[in-house]
Amino acid sequence: MPKLTIHAGEPGPVIDRHIFGHFAEHLGRCIYDGLWVGENSPVPNVRGWRSDLVAALRQIRIPNLRWPGGCFADDYHWREGIGPRDRRPRRINAHWGGVIESNAVGTHEFLDLCAQLGCEPYLAGNVGSGSPRELREWVEYCNAAAGTLADERAANGRREPWKVRLWGVGNETWGCGGNMTVEYYAHEYRRFATYTRDFPQAPLYRIASGARNDDYHWTDVMMREAFKGPLGGPLLQGLSLHYYTVPGDWPPRHPATGFDHAGWKWVMALGWKMDDYVRGHRAVMDRYDPAAKTSLVVDEWGSWYAPEPGTNPGFLHQQQTVRDGVLAALTLNIFIDHCERVRIANLAQTVNVLQAVALTEEGGGRLVLTPTWDVLAMYAAHHDARRLPVHSDAGRSRHEGMEYPNVSATASLAADGAVNVTACNTDPAAPAELTLAFTGRVPAPADARVLAAPVLTTCNTYDQPRAVTTRPLAGVRVNGQNVQLTLPPGSVAALRFA
Ligand code: AHR
């Protein structure tokens, strides 16, 4: 029987809750007809933001929300999204379907959403088509207590500065954010970072546009050229990494739901590539920054499949199954394994786009939560807890030349003294009979839940909204230092030991 040894008496680094962050872009039905229904909608809302979605996100304790893109961010001019809504310009959203962008959601609306969610905003600044002055003024508009921009903010309804901490300085500058070389962008970054000022009691956490996948050269040049500021301290607090799990070539054609066991394994194996990439970028960053002052910020991750039949392909709307729940657990376990360096991450995207935690019917209809929502609900127990070492002898599987663990797990020590364990079984066909062997503690009887689906391709629909969800995990047996349990095929479990 495979064994996971949990060293409960050796708490390690803090698992930053910002690892469990989200991303909402002006893309498809994420903002408009997703989170935002408008104040006059019959859908219950608070100042335009859909109340059932806000409640669902609060339930998973969303720690931060990145906005307004993605690729959209480098085409976004913040001034167009302030002031009376009926006077805001209507633009074409050139990246995502060529639809009209009304600018109804701008800075004030988005920061109100974050207040409703109780989460920290992460604003992505425009480098590709913007200027250091434009970004500097957006920071000042949000964070300054006095001056003309603060007066303008007050005239628009907000006297107190918001003190936004997290700022992205460009997005995918190697692609949609300007098609730059890293050598060029590193110097642009220094220029933009210089003018994005800290205002009193509002120090910025600047996140540079980073690599995709295994582009270690990008990370190397950014660390070499942009890590050290003029006074020797870091000029960048975060450097990003983007990696999506895309089975097959571009554009994605693999179905979100109608897959076989090979399709399941493909997603597990591709998902586990994140471990290689985080290790690789971490090793480069360690060379320049051994004290890990700068974080690796994985601010876009998740599954990317063929769009749902009948939807606008530019809207990236996809369904989900328990396969995505297991992918989410695997990925979060990787971030937690590397939490000395990975301190922020953002799942793409919050609602209706890619690996969303919720889907809504067009026109403000019903809401359904996805299996990924359930995983984030289970993982909330790890927010700001201290990681405990876990050693697994459960072995690995191979698919298409790639390896992935048969069982992947995280354990953490919460502030109230509880030990929380999350574990997933990546095998689509066989249950995993496991022993959790504790050192440093005798585990008291557990509260245990599991996310599983007897038919792996089942998804939550508007008519059967909780077809895939968590249920109590039966048959957990505690025997001294050991706990015996069985994980169903393709499942994620969460156990709490008092
Ligand atoms: O999340 C969808 C898109 O993927 C983002 O806009 C872009 O940054 C990435 O390529």
Residues whose N, C-alpha, C, O or C-beta is under 5 A from the ligand:
A	BS01	AHR	G70 C71 F72 E172 A348
